Amino acid sequence: MARIVFCCACCEGSLVKIKAWVEQRLNERKVSWEMLPEEGGPREMPSFSHGYQVVGSLTQMKLIPMKAVRGLRNVFEYTTRLGLQSLETFHFMRDYDRTQVIYPARHLPRSSTVPVRGPDAGGTESFFAISGRQGDRLLLRLEVSDAHVTVSASQSSGTRTWHSQEGRMRKRFFVAGSSWDRCIAMDQDADHPDRYFAQVMVVSRTCAEEFQILLDEDPNRAIFPEAPRSTSGGSMVMGPESGKSDKKFLIAGYPGTTFEICLDLQSENRWKTVTWRKLAEEAPKAIAF
């Protein structure tokens, strides 16, 4: 069964009324929600406080709880010293839950422009990285405010800060193929944000291309067919939470043929989550004599 995720744009701590019902006459399932005023103030319903843990090479891969910063809401810190390694890695977990990981979009990011992802189950193999001298004091800070996540790492040489992305750029998908020298970014449909498209060309002399779709170009978060070398609609689609796989989709066509690949995350039929079609070739232009 496909999982449908609804999005409610509201601030943290808002009181929301959710209603789900079935229209018996049409046999349709419907969901509605609305924000409600809190007559008793913002403390009418007590909010749940999450806990956060840091894990990585600097903790010997043990989950170490972070300390809440007094006087600041949803800000947590962890202080340690850099060890023998010149490069230390880390990411975060919420409530000791491995399906709620906060991690970088790319493993061991060199730039602070790489966005923060999570909390979700997709980042167990993705870590932030910080380098420095042995014995240097390292301060990690995690701030979560209205779904925006800020991660900073401070030491004697300076501070590096990473931010999450909201809205349409929150997820990026790429096509990784057997004959293409780089991943091909997929474009998001302006009218249907859960649909992504990319055009690819068959270049192999075998008249076939194998590919997967990667979240944030990460092979550990691949979208792939249940059966290897599946054609369009020929197999149930797995991932990206399923992890890394050697199974790939198969496009068949003559070299030079262009295809459009569609990723539909809201498809109720998991056989149709990834499909593709051959694009019409341009007719040759008439030559005047």
Contacts in CASP RR format, 6 or more apart in sequence:
PFRMAT RR
TARGET T0000
AUTHOR 0000-0000-0000
METHOD contacts of the structure
MODEL  1
MARIVFCCACCEGSLVKIKAWVEQRLNERKVSWEMLPEEGGPREMPSFSH
GYQVVGSLTQMKLIPMKAVRGLRNVFEYTTRLGLQSLETFHFMRDYDRTQ
VIYPARHLPRSSTVPVRGPDAGGTESFFAISGRQGDRLLLRLEVSDAHVT
VSASQSSGTRTWHSQEGRMRKRFFVAGSSWDRCIAMDQDADHPDRYFAQV
MVVSRTCAEEFQILLDEDPNRAIFPEAPRSTSGGSMVMGPESGKSDKKFL
IAGYPGTTFEICLDLQSENRWKTVTWRKLAEEAPKAIAF
2 266 0 8 1.000
2 267 0 8 1.000
2 268 0 8 1.000
2 269 0 8 1.000
2 270 0 8 1.000
4 266 0 8 1.000
6 31 0 8 1.000
6 33 0 8 1.000
8 16 0 8 1.000
8 33 0 8 1.000
10 16 0 8 1.000
10 35 0 8 1.000
11 146 0 8 1.000
12 47 0 8 1.000
12 74 0 8 1.000
12 145 0 8 1.000
12 146 0 8 1.000
12 147 0 8 1.000
13 42 0 8 1.000
13 47 0 8 1.000
14 35 0 8 1.000
15 35 0 8 1.000
15 36 0 8 1.000
15 37 0 8 1.000
15 38 0 8 1.000
15 44 0 8 1.000
15 45 0 8 1.000
16 33 0 8 1.000
16 34 0 8 1.000
16 35 0 8 1.000
16 36 0 8 1.000
17 33 0 8 1.000
17 34 0 8 1.000
17 35 0 8 1.000
17 36 0 8 1.000
18 31 0 8 1.000
18 32 0 8 1.000
18 33 0 8 1.000
19 31 0 8 1.000
19 32 0 8 1.000
19 33 0 8 1.000
20 29 0 8 1.000
20 30 0 8 1.000
20 31 0 8 1.000
21 29 0 8 1.000
21 30 0 8 1.000
22 28 0 8 1.000
22 29 0 8 1.000
22 30 0 8 1.000
23 29 0 8 1.000
23 30 0 8 1.000
38 44 0 8 1.000
38 45 0 8 1.000
50 74 0 8 1.000
50 94 0 8 1.000
50 95 0 8 1.000
50 144 0 8 1.000
51 65 0 8 1.000
51 66 0 8 1.000
51 68 0 8 1.000
51 76 0 8 1.000
51 94 0 8 1.000
51 95 0 8 1.000
52 65 0 8 1.000
52 66 0 8 1.000
52 76 0 8 1.000
52 92 0 8 1.000
52 93 0 8 1.000
52 94 0 8 1.000
52 102 0 8 1.000
52 142 0 8 1.000
52 144 0 8 1.000
53 63 0 8 1.000
53 64 0 8 1.000
53 65 0 8 1.000
53 66 0 8 1.000
53 92 0 8 1.000
53 93 0 8 1.000
53 94 0 8 1.000
53 96 0 8 1.000
54 63 0 8 1.000
54 64 0 8 1.000
54 66 0 8 1.000
54 78 0 8 1.000
54 90 0 8 1.000
54 91 0 8 1.000
54 92 0 8 1.000
54 93 0 8 1.000
54 140 0 8 1.000
54 142 0 8 1.000
55 61 0 8 1.000
55 62 0 8 1.000
55 63 0 8 1.000
55 64 0 8 1.000
55 90 0 8 1.000
55 91 0 8 1.000
55 92 0 8 1.000
55 93 0 8 1.000
56 88 0 8 1.000
56 89 0 8 1.000
56 90 0 8 1.000
56 91 0 8 1.000
56 127 0 8 1.000
57 85 0 8 1.000
57 87 0 8 1.000
57 88 0 8 1.000
57 89 0 8 1.000
57 90 0 8 1.000
57 127 0 8 1.000
58 80 0 8 1.000
58 82 0 8 1.000
58 83 0 8 1.000
58 88 0 8 1.000
58 89 0 8 1.000
58 90 0 8 1.000
58 138 0 8 1.000
59 80 0 8 1.000
59 90 0 8 1.000
63 93 0 8 1.000
63 96 0 8 1.000
64 78 0 8 1.000
66 76 0 8 1.000
66 77 0 8 1.000
66 78 0 8 1.000
66 92 0 8 1.000
66 140 0 8 1.000
66 142 0 8 1.000
67 76 0 8 1.000
67 77 0 8 1.000
67 78 0 8 1.000
68 75 0 8 1.000
68 76 0 8 1.000
69 75 0 8 1.000
69 76 0 8 1.000
69 77 0 8 1.000
69 141 0 8 1.000
72 143 0 8 1.000
73 145 0 8 1.000
74 143 0 8 1.000
74 144 0 8 1.000
74 145 0 8 1.000
75 141 0 8 1.000
75 142 0 8 1.000
75 143 0 8 1.000
76 141 0 8 1.000
76 142 0 8 1.000
76 143 0 8 1.000
77 139 0 8 1.000
77 140 0 8 1.000
77 141 0 8 1.000
77 142 0 8 1.000
78 139 0 8 1.000
78 140 0 8 1.000
79 137 0 8 1.000
79 138 0 8 1.000
79 139 0 8 1.000
79 140 0 8 1.000
80 137 0 8 1.000
80 138 0 8 1.000
80 140 0 8 1.000
81 135 0 8 1.000
81 136 0 8 1.000
81 137 0 8 1.000
81 138 0 8 1.000
82 88 0 8 1.000
82 130 0 8 1.000
82 132 0 8 1.000
82 133 0 8 1.000
82 134 0 8 1.000
82 135 0 8 1.000
82 136 0 8 1.000
82 138 0 8 1.000
82 155 0 8 1.000
83 134 0 8 1.000
83 135 0 8 1.000
84 134 0 8 1.000
86 131 0 8 1.000
86 132 0 8 1.000
87 108 0 8 1.000
87 129 0 8 1.000
87 130 0 8 1.000
87 131 0 8 1.000
88 129 0 8 1.000
88 130 0 8 1.000
88 131 0 8 1.000
88 138 0 8 1.000
89 108 0 8 1.000
89 127 0 8 1.000
89 128 0 8 1.000
89 129 0 8 1.000
90 127 0 8 1.000
90 128 0 8 1.000
90 130 0 8 1.000
90 140 0 8 1.000
91 101 0 8 1.000
91 102 0 8 1.000
91 103 0 8 1.000
91 104 0 8 1.000
91 123 0 8 1.000
91 126 0 8 1.000
91 127 0 8 1.000
91 128 0 8 1.000
92 101 0 8 1.000
92 102 0 8 1.000
92 103 0 8 1.000
92 119 0 8 1.000
92 142 0 8 1.000
92 151 0 8 1.000
93 100 0 8 1.000
93 101 0 8 1.000
93 102 0 8 1.000
93 119 0 8 1.000
94 100 0 8 1.000
94 101 0 8 1.000
94 102 0 8 1.000
94 119 0 8 1.000
98 121 0 8 1.000
98 124 0 8 1.000
99 120 0 8 1.000
99 121 0 8 1.000
100 118 0 8 1.000
100 119 0 8 1.000
100 120 0 8 1.000
100 121 0 8 1.000
101 118 0 8 1.000
101 119 0 8 1.000
101 120 0 8 1.000
101 121 0 8 1.000
101 122 0 8 1.000
101 123 0 8 1.000
101 124 0 8 1.000
102 116 0 8 1.000
102 117 0 8 1.000
102 118 0 8 1.000
102 119 0 8 1.000
102 142 0 8 1.000
102 149 0 8 1.000
102 151 0 8 1.000
103 116 0 8 1.000
103 117 0 8 1.000
103 118 0 8 1.000
103 122 0 8 1.000
103 123 0 8 1.000
103 124 0 8 1.000
103 126 0 8 1.000
103 127 0 8 1.000
103 128 0 8 1.000
104 114 0 8 1.000
104 115 0 8 1.000
104 116 0 8 1.000
104 117 0 8 1.000
104 126 0 8 1.000
104 127 0 8 1.000
104 128 0 8 1.000
104 162 0 8 1.000
105 114 0 8 1.000
105 115 0 8 1.000
105 116 0 8 1.000
105 117 0 8 1.000
105 126 0 8 1.000
105 172 0 8 1.000
105 216 0 8 1.000
105 218 0 8 1.000
106 114 0 8 1.000
106 126 0 8 1.000
106 216 0 8 1.000
106 217 0 8 1.000
106 218 0 8 1.000
107 125 0 8 1.000
107 126 0 8 1.000
107 127 0 8 1.000
107 218 0 8 1.000
108 127 0 8 1.000
108 128 0 8 1.000
108 129 0 8 1.000
109 128 0 8 1.000
109 129 0 8 1.000
109 162 0 8 1.000
110 129 0 8 1.000
112 160 0 8 1.000
112 161 0 8 1.000
112 162 0 8 1.000
114 162 0 8 1.000
115 162 0 8 1.000
115 163 0 8 1.000
115 164 0 8 1.000
115 165 0 8 1.000
115 169 0 8 1.000
116 149 0 8 1.000
116 150 0 8 1.000
116 151 0 8 1.000
116 162 0 8 1.000
116 163 0 8 1.000
116 164 0 8 1.000
116 165 0 8 1.000
117 123 0 8 1.000
117 126 0 8 1.000
117 164 0 8 1.000
117 216 0 8 1.000
118 149 0 8 1.000
118 164 0 8 1.000
120 241 0 8 1.000
121 241 0 8 1.000
122 215 0 8 1.000
122 220 0 8 1.000
122 221 0 8 1.000
122 240 0 8 1.000
122 241 0 8 1.000
122 243 0 8 1.000
123 220 0 8 1.000
123 221 0 8 1.000
124 220 0 8 1.000
125 218 0 8 1.000
125 220 0 8 1.000
126 218 0 8 1.000
126 220 0 8 1.000
128 151 0 8 1.000
128 153 0 8 1.000
128 162 0 8 1.000
130 138 0 8 1.000
130 153 0 8 1.000
130 155 0 8 1.000
130 160 0 8 1.000
132 155 0 8 1.000
132 157 0 8 1.000
133 156 0 8 1.000
136 155 0 8 1.000
136 156 0 8 1.000
136 157 0 8 1.000
137 155 0 8 1.000
137 156 0 8 1.000
138 153 0 8 1.000
138 154 0 8 1.000
138 155 0 8 1.000
139 153 0 8 1.000
139 154 0 8 1.000
139 155 0 8 1.000
140 151 0 8 1.000
140 152 0 8 1.000
140 153 0 8 1.000
140 154 0 8 1.000
141 150 0 8 1.000
141 151 0 8 1.000
141 152 0 8 1.000
141 153 0 8 1.000
141 154 0 8 1.000
142 149 0 8 1.000
142 150 0 8 1.000
142 151 0 8 1.000
143 149 0 8 1.000
143 150 0 8 1.000
143 151 0 8 1.000
144 150 0 8 1.000
147 164 0 8 1.000
147 166 0 8 1.000
148 163 0 8 1.000
148 164 0 8 1.000
148 166 0 8 1.000
149 163 0 8 1.000
149 164 0 8 1.000
150 161 0 8 1.000
150 162 0 8 1.000
150 163 0 8 1.000
150 164 0 8 1.000
151 161 0 8 1.000
151 162 0 8 1.000
151 163 0 8 1.000
152 159 0 8 1.000
152 160 0 8 1.000
152 161 0 8 1.000
152 162 0 8 1.000
153 159 0 8 1.000
153 160 0 8 1.000
153 161 0 8 1.000
164 170 0 8 1.000
168 188 0 8 1.000
168 193 0 8 1.000
171 215 0 8 1.000
171 216 0 8 1.000
172 185 0 8 1.000
172 186 0 8 1.000
172 215 0 8 1.000
172 216 0 8 1.000
172 217 0 8 1.000
173 185 0 8 1.000
173 186 0 8 1.000
173 196 0 8 1.000
173 213 0 8 1.000
173 214 0 8 1.000
173 215 0 8 1.000
173 223 0 8 1.000
173 263 0 8 1.000
174 183 0 8 1.000
174 184 0 8 1.000
174 185 0 8 1.000
174 186 0 8 1.000
174 213 0 8 1.000
174 214 0 8 1.000
174 216 0 8 1.000
174 217 0 8 1.000
175 183 0 8 1.000
175 184 0 8 1.000
175 186 0 8 1.000
175 198 0 8 1.000
175 200 0 8 1.000
175 211 0 8 1.000
175 212 0 8 1.000
175 213 0 8 1.000
175 214 0 8 1.000
175 261 0 8 1.000
176 183 0 8 1.000
176 184 0 8 1.000
176 211 0 8 1.000
176 212 0 8 1.000
176 213 0 8 1.000
176 214 0 8 1.000
176 217 0 8 1.000
176 219 0 8 1.000
176 222 0 8 1.000
177 200 0 8 1.000
177 209 0 8 1.000
177 210 0 8 1.000
177 211 0 8 1.000
177 212 0 8 1.000
177 248 0 8 1.000
178 204 0 8 1.000
178 209 0 8 1.000
178 210 0 8 1.000
178 211 0 8 1.000
178 248 0 8 1.000
179 203 0 8 1.000
179 204 0 8 1.000
179 209 0 8 1.000
180 200 0 8 1.000
180 203 0 8 1.000
180 209 0 8 1.000
183 214 0 8 1.000
183 217 0 8 1.000
184 198 0 8 1.000
184 200 0 8 1.000
185 198 0 8 1.000
186 196 0 8 1.000
186 197 0 8 1.000
186 198 0 8 1.000
186 213 0 8 1.000
186 261 0 8 1.000
186 263 0 8 1.000
187 196 0 8 1.000
187 197 0 8 1.000
187 198 0 8 1.000
188 195 0 8 1.000
188 196 0 8 1.000
189 195 0 8 1.000
189 196 0 8 1.000
189 197 0 8 1.000
192 266 0 8 1.000
194 264 0 8 1.000
194 265 0 8 1.000
194 266 0 8 1.000
195 262 0 8 1.000
195 263 0 8 1.000
195 264 0 8 1.000
195 265 0 8 1.000
195 266 0 8 1.000
196 262 0 8 1.000
196 263 0 8 1.000
196 265 0 8 1.000
197 260 0 8 1.000
197 261 0 8 1.000
197 262 0 8 1.000
197 263 0 8 1.000
198 260 0 8 1.000
198 261 0 8 1.000
199 258 0 8 1.000
199 259 0 8 1.000
199 260 0 8 1.000
199 261 0 8 1.000
199 279 0 8 1.000
200 209 0 8 1.000
200 211 0 8 1.000
200 251 0 8 1.000
200 258 0 8 1.000
200 259 0 8 1.000
200 261 0 8 1.000
201 256 0 8 1.000
201 257 0 8 1.000
201 258 0 8 1.000
201 259 0 8 1.000
202 208 0 8 1.000
202 209 0 8 1.000
202 251 0 8 1.000
202 253 0 8 1.000
202 254 0 8 1.000
202 255 0 8 1.000
202 256 0 8 1.000
202 257 0 8 1.000
202 258 0 8 1.000
202 259 0 8 1.000
203 209 0 8 1.000
203 255 0 8 1.000
203 256 0 8 1.000
204 255 0 8 1.000
205 255 0 8 1.000
207 252 0 8 1.000
207 253 0 8 1.000
207 254 0 8 1.000
207 255 0 8 1.000
208 250 0 8 1.000
208 251 0 8 1.000
208 252 0 8 1.000
208 253 0 8 1.000
209 250 0 8 1.000
209 251 0 8 1.000
210 229 0 8 1.000
210 248 0 8 1.000
210 249 0 8 1.000
210 250 0 8 1.000
210 251 0 8 1.000
211 248 0 8 1.000
211 249 0 8 1.000
211 251 0 8 1.000
211 261 0 8 1.000
212 219 0 8 1.000
212 222 0 8 1.000
212 223 0 8 1.000
212 224 0 8 1.000
212 245 0 8 1.000
212 247 0 8 1.000
212 248 0 8 1.000
212 249 0 8 1.000
213 222 0 8 1.000
213 223 0 8 1.000
213 224 0 8 1.000
213 261 0 8 1.000
213 263 0 8 1.000
213 274 0 8 1.000
214 221 0 8 1.000
214 222 0 8 1.000
214 223 0 8 1.000
214 240 0 8 1.000
215 221 0 8 1.000
215 222 0 8 1.000
215 223 0 8 1.000
215 240 0 8 1.000
219 244 0 8 1.000
220 243 0 8 1.000
220 244 0 8 1.000
221 239 0 8 1.000
221 240 0 8 1.000
221 241 0 8 1.000
221 243 0 8 1.000
222 239 0 8 1.000
222 240 0 8 1.000
222 242 0 8 1.000
222 243 0 8 1.000
222 244 0 8 1.000
222 245 0 8 1.000
223 237 0 8 1.000
223 238 0 8 1.000
223 239 0 8 1.000
223 240 0 8 1.000
223 263 0 8 1.000
223 273 0 8 1.000
223 274 0 8 1.000
224 237 0 8 1.000
224 238 0 8 1.000
224 239 0 8 1.000
224 242 0 8 1.000
224 245 0 8 1.000
224 247 0 8 1.000
224 248 0 8 1.000
224 249 0 8 1.000
225 234 0 8 1.000
225 235 0 8 1.000
225 236 0 8 1.000
225 237 0 8 1.000
225 238 0 8 1.000
225 247 0 8 1.000
225 248 0 8 1.000
225 249 0 8 1.000
225 274 0 8 1.000
226 235 0 8 1.000
226 236 0 8 1.000
226 237 0 8 1.000
226 238 0 8 1.000
226 247 0 8 1.000
227 234 0 8 1.000
227 235 0 8 1.000
227 247 0 8 1.000
228 246 0 8 1.000
228 247 0 8 1.000
228 248 0 8 1.000
229 247 0 8 1.000
229 248 0 8 1.000
229 249 0 8 1.000
229 250 0 8 1.000
230 247 0 8 1.000
230 249 0 8 1.000
230 250 0 8 1.000
231 249 0 8 1.000
231 250 0 8 1.000
231 251 0 8 1.000
231 252 0 8 1.000
232 249 0 8 1.000
232 251 0 8 1.000
232 274 0 8 1.000
232 275 0 8 1.000
232 276 0 8 1.000
232 277 0 8 1.000
233 271 0 8 1.000
233 272 0 8 1.000
233 274 0 8 1.000
233 275 0 8 1.000
234 271 0 8 1.000
235 271 0 8 1.000
236 270 0 8 1.000
236 271 0 8 1.000
237 270 0 8 1.000
237 271 0 8 1.000
237 273 0 8 1.000
237 274 0 8 1.000
238 245 0 8 1.000
238 247 0 8 1.000
249 274 0 8 1.000
249 276 0 8 1.000
251 259 0 8 1.000
251 276 0 8 1.000
253 278 0 8 1.000
257 278 0 8 1.000
257 281 0 8 1.000
258 278 0 8 1.000
258 279 0 8 1.000
259 276 0 8 1.000
259 277 0 8 1.000
259 278 0 8 1.000
259 279 0 8 1.000
260 276 0 8 1.000
260 277 0 8 1.000
260 279 0 8 1.000
261 274 0 8 1.000
261 275 0 8 1.000
261 276 0 8 1.000
262 274 0 8 1.000
262 275 0 8 1.000
262 276 0 8 1.000
262 277 0 8 1.000
263 273 0 8 1.000
263 274 0 8 1.000
264 272 0 8 1.000
264 273 0 8 1.000
264 274 0 8 1.000
264 275 0 8 1.000
265 273 0 8 1.000
267 273 0 8 1.000
END
